[in-house]
Structures are given as C-alpha cells and as structure tokens.
Amino acid sequence: MNTIKTKAITITDSYVKRAQDNLVQYLLSMKSEKFLFEVFKVAKLKPLTKEGYQGWERSNQINFRGHFFGHYMSALALAYHAEKDHYLKKQLLEQMRVAVAGFAQAQENYALHYPESAGYISAFRESALDEVEGKEISAKDKENVLVPWYNLHKILAGLLDIHESLKAIEIKTSQEALKVASQFGDYIYNRMMKLADKNKMLQIEYGGMNDALYHLFALTKKKEHLIAATYFDEDELFKQLAKHENILPGKHANTQIPKLIGALKRYQVFQDDEFRSFLSDKEKEKLTVYFAAAKNFWDIVVQNHTYCTGGNSQSEHFHEPNSLYYDAEIRNGDCTCETCNTHNMLKLTRNLYLLTKDARYLDYYERTYINAILASQNPLDGMMMYFQPMGAGYNKVYNRPYDEFWCCTGTGVESFAKLADTYYFQENEHILVNLYFSNEVRIANKNIQLVQNSDRKNNIATFTISSISGDEVKPIYLALRNPTWTATFEVFRNEVKADYELKNGFIYLKQPVGENETILIKFTPYLKMVSTKDNPNFIAFEYGPYVLAGGLGTKNISADNPNGIMVRVGTKERLLPDTLTMTTADWRENFTKYMRPIEREDKLIAFQADHIDEQIIFTPYYEMHGERYGIYFKLVNADSETAQEAIKKKKEWVREQELILAELHNFDENNSEYAKNLAYNLSEVGAFWGKRYRKAFENGWFSYEFSVHSKANVYLQLDFHREDAGKRLDLILNEQETQTIIVSDSGEGEFISQQHLVNKALLNEGTIKLTFKASERETPRVFGITFLKSLSFENEIKLKQIEVTSGHITHTDFSTNEYEITLLQNGGVIFHLENESSLVYVDNILIDETKPRPLADGSHPVTIYAPDHRTKQEYLLKVENK
Ligand SMILES: [Zn+2]
C-alpha cells in the first residue's frame, strides 16, 4: 500500500480549502528569525530580532520554548506541498531556509563554545536536560522548561520534515536540515551513553523522541541513532500493552500516544531487510511486541476512552475506562478532549491502517478528522482550540495568534498543513478513495487527473478522469471506501450500475475508468443516537460522518476560563439547556421520527428536535462557531426524577445569582477588569486552581469601581485561596475607610470566602471604589469580589400571576388559595414568580413553571417554595378541560 502525497492533491472542498488557506496565512504571518531568538542566545550568537515570541515560547517564566518552532517547521514543510500558489510556496520555502540555516549556524557556534556538547541545538540550555535526569541545578542555570525532551522532539521532527519536504525541491536546504538533525542525533547518543538512569528521564513527557530518532536512523543508517532511539522506548509499557493490559487510567494521555507512534515506527522501519541486519535475532523476534502494543493501545483508547468526536482525555488524562459521562459532567467538562491527542491518534491510526488494511481505522480517521480536527479551527481567522468540551452549554475558545502558542496550536498547524494526506492511497492497480471531500489529484505515472466532486450535502460523490498532458491516459481502477455511516450505497459507471467487489471496507470497481468516464457513488447516511457506556442517557447524535451539536445561542460567547499554563478554555453557561426533556413516551425508540430535517442556509445539515421541551436545532459540530453548543445532552423523561433534579440544580444556581449586586471573578487584565475601571501599581494577575486572581506587591495596590444599588444592607465577599491564610491587605472603601483584611483558615475546600458588611454611608450614589493595598511583601491573591444583598436566601414567596394559555381562570378564592380553571385545547398553566429560583411543585412534581403545563380534569395541589427552598405555600387548582 502506498500513500498519495499532498503535492499531487488540490483541495477544492470550500470548507477544507478555507481551513488550509487560513493555516498558510497564519504561518506566513510569523518569522523563523523571531523563533530563532532563544536558539541564538543559547548558542552565544547575536539574535536576529530584538525579541522572541512570547506565550509558551517565552523564557522568563515557566515555558515550553522551542516546541512551537519545531511544529512551525513541520507545518511549513507540509504546507509547502499542500499549497498550490507559487508565490505563497516561495514564502513558505524562505521561512524553511531561514530556520535551517539558523539551526546550522547555532549548532556550529555551540560546538565551538562547548566542544564536548557538539551537535546540541535548542531554545534552552542543557541544564534543562540535566534537571530531568535528576541532577542538582543551581538557581542561575534554571531554565523553567517543563518538558525539555518534548520540545526537542518537535525541533528534531521539524528538521526531518523539512529534509523530506525539500528533497526534490531544494537539495541544499534539505541536506543541511538532515546534517543538523544527524549531528543532533549524535549529541543525543553521546548524552545517552552517559545517562545513569534512563527511567528517571522518561518520567517527564518527551513527546515522540523515539519516533523522530527511528526516522533519523532510517535516513542516516547510523547505529548511534538507533541506539539513541531505543533509549526512548519504554519496553515495560509496551509489553503490558502487548498483553492488552489497560494501564492507562491516571496517565497523562498525550504523553502516551506518541510513545506508541514511536513503537510502531520501530516496527515499520525494521520491516525493511536493509535495516533488519542492525538487530540481533532476539530483537527481531521482539518486533511484534511493538506492533501489538500499538494496536492494543489504539483499541483500548478508542473503545474505552473516546467520545463520539474521536477525542479522548479529561484534564489531559485518561481516567477509568468508560467513565466518559463522569469525566464530562462531574469531574469538569471544561477540559475534555485535548486536541493534540486527536492529532496524534490520527498519526497512529493512519500508520496502523497502512500496515493492516483494517477498515475500522479509516472509520475512526474520518470521524476524528471531521469532528475533532476540522472542528477545532475558527473558520474566520484560523486560530485553534485546546480542549473541546463535550457537554452542553459551552463555547469554543481559540488561541490568540502570537502570545500563547499552546501545544494544541502546535499540533494544530501541522494538522491543517496536511489536510489531504489521507484522501487516497494506492494499492497495486487500485486508487483507494478514503475520504469524500472535493479535490483534484494528479496520478502522474498514469497521466491522469482525477477530479472528485463531493456534494456533501446530498451525499453524492462523482469521479471524472482527464489526461494531464493531453496524451492518452492509462485507465485506473477505483476502490471507494464503504463507510459504516451509510445504510446502503449505489455506484454507477457512466450512469450504468457498476460491477464491484466488497473487500476490506472498500467497494472495488471491477472495470477500469478511462478518460472522460465518470464514476458516481450515492450514500444513504442515517441518524444515530450514541451514548457513553457509563450513562445510557448521556447522548449525542451523529448523521453520516458528522457529530451533531445543539445550537444554544451566543450568551457570553467570548468568555473563557484559565487552565494550566496560560491556557484558556470554554465556559459552561449554567442556565442554558443541558438536558433534552422528552414529552412523548416513545421518543427514544422513535427518535429518528422526531429529529426532523430542516433547511438552514448556512449549515450543511440541520435537524429540529420535536417533542423535546428545549427548543434545539442540531447541526454539525465541526461547523459550529460563534455559538454556544452541546454535543452530549442528558436525555430525560418529562417529570422524571432526573428531569426534576436538573431543574433543582438550575434553581440552586439561580438563587446564588439573585443575591449578587455586582461581582468580578475574571481577573483578565482585559475587558472584565477594565469594565470595573481597573487601576493599579506593582500588581499582577495570574491563574491558580482554574481561577484567575490579582495581587499587589510591596507598596503596590489595585482598585476597581463597582456600581451597587441597594436600599437594604450590602455585604462584600472576597475570595482567597487557603494557601494564603494569614496574609493581609488593606482594603480602602471609597478612599475614606480602611479595613485590614486577614485571610482566615476557616471552612473547607480550596477557596475561602470572607464577608463584610459595607458601611452604607460609603455608597456614593450607587458606586463604590475598592482599593486593595499591600501592607506586607505582597497581598493575598484575590480570586473574587462580590457584592451581596444578603447572606441568606429570601424566605418570601412572590407569586405575581397564574397565567392560563388558551383558557381562563373562572374563580379565585384568595382565602384558601384555590383557583378554578377552564382549559381549552392545548391550554396550560404558567406560574409567574418574582424570584425565579422559587420551586414550583404541581402534583408533587417539580416543574419548569415558565412553560405552559397542561393539566387533566380534577384537583391539582401546587406547592411553591421561596428561594430559601424551605418556606412554602400551598395552592389548589381545580381544572376542567373543554
Ligand atoms: Zn495540546
């Protein structure tokens, strides 16, 4: 089986083409010179720019520097072939030249200064590597690099990708890239020879060092590079996986996936007889262990740890098998499905397919390509996601272009630089069509231009053939993938039903296709409901290869939460629906009847969910942008215990909100803080435990202005972290009154909330200025500022009106709270309450009182609870339907 390279393929699908164009524009808006900044510093060369890039590429604080530069080189190398515009190609090439020349120069200069470390190239000093080996590092040698080998893997892979990319394009740069990589491989070998304990080093994430070094060895055939590669093989882990042991729970997900890409690479490289001679007989025998480990790993991940989008992990980790509902809903749904993981799973998947021809790998590939990769890019500007929340109520959050550079931005630029690399494979006389996206592919040895026109809306793909040179073409045989998402298919050759044979998930056409002939295939995709294994009612929909997402509007669409090092993630809007409440008993078994296809001009497909309380339209997740969404919803029966629980949970959240007069929790040095008139001196923001904070240093301060309107008492609540217990600050209210605040160590949990009654005389026409001043070396970190109406929930029931939709109230007895009601057809009762957090029970069922509730003939007891959810009042509705 051979691959067909992207240089032969021109993408014409408008969505995918735009995604690729976005990527190329993004790459060309950056400069290799600037990425070389830190590399030159390390090599004692004068940097080419005044400063380097920031975000994860920074050097002054915790960083991953060099990682993005490596991805950038790989993306340039890939995009060069994907891009067809001559002018843009030239610019991509130029960035590769600069990068490679820069590394060559840095490598040479470093060797002059440190001959014993010849070959080393990096954006950080070697002390970072000493540190992961467990050596003592002096303060001045600290580099604050979290995962140095991970970053170096990206650099090595980037150089090798440029070498491969430019082999037939620009030999000089190609060879230079290989030379630098090879000398770097020598350095790694020398370092490994001195390594006392490789396991210590392997405990820190090291990306795909084994993969890149096996690749290097296959190019250089140097025994040293092979030895270096084996240092990064975790044979113990591979053995366990080869025995199909699921040792993944608790492990950092994206640390594991590249290890298996590397294991498979070892297996692949040594399929070649030329390389086998490097191995002992015992090593040859053991090769199958690497293959089995990669296959089993894939099975374990895909079967037990993967959502319908193809994504895996929560908070970057694998948890217990089949705990996907728990992970997305209970643990913390902000950070499911790191996008890096899907990028790497697709690498592994593609290689497994090439070795096994097992069709399920391509099914996974297609599903993940669409619903995790294409879905991760903002079509407007090409920026990319880190985590992809799977639950309901979330927004998509994308990286900023130049001051974040997350891992997922790195794998992201690679993903979008090779969008067509798995569209076709070639097997003997057959061209295998793997994916159905419009494109044109040149098959030079057959003198053929094959045009695939894929009408994804109508599920029809046509293939036509023309001659590249104008001369006669050599006919080809097509094999079209028969995806699992279609119920049936019909295939025609020149409008006549074609003869075919089904094999390995493909439709092998028996007759060749020649010039001006057309093949047409029509699919009949179906709608599918899927759920997680730990909760059959946590469900999502798929139509054909598309995972559907429910559109939930644009409330707070640009909000984000901090997570990890400088990472931002989507937020869940708690008031938006995360349940689908079925109002008919047969909904589940007949969901295909109730999911009604509708036409939405801007969407590929759309379904309206009928007989569901929440009015939701489902469209493909991948094209959902600028809108809050839900992928998995909790499917509940109307009035069931789970439906009532969901209502209760929302009401509890609402009543917290009802107490709030003004608040600030998002210390972002941006819109949120400036909206409160932020001013400061010697102060900074940061994030800790998933929350943002602000603090001031000695002699420093920060201040905000809040508008607070209340006739009654006003309380100020400040949130701190327990670690800061004992720290103090001076709080100045309206520049008049100073209070000393000391963080107490009371209560439970990570965060501590302290409340203070505000002197009403200080409320100046409804605004109040708070100044937080350091009275010691630094203030405690302030994680939240909230003005509250009260410290307890209201105990008054404020029923404004009972409304009857279609019908009327015929009699009311206010002394007994009895209402006589006549309902006409489709009529119902709505309860209007001043406090939305009040609970309304009808016939002992907690209901959503804002929706018309039909009632049968007879008496219906109603109980309404005040926001304290304790004080109650009984009512009686006597209903007659007419
Ligand atoms: Zn990532």
Boltz pocket constraint, residues with backbone or C-beta under 6 A from the ligand:
constraints:
  - pocket:
      binder: B
      contacts: [[A, 338], [A, 339], [A, 340], [A, 341], [A, 386], [A, 406], [A, 407], [A, 408], [A, 409]]
      max_distance: 6.0
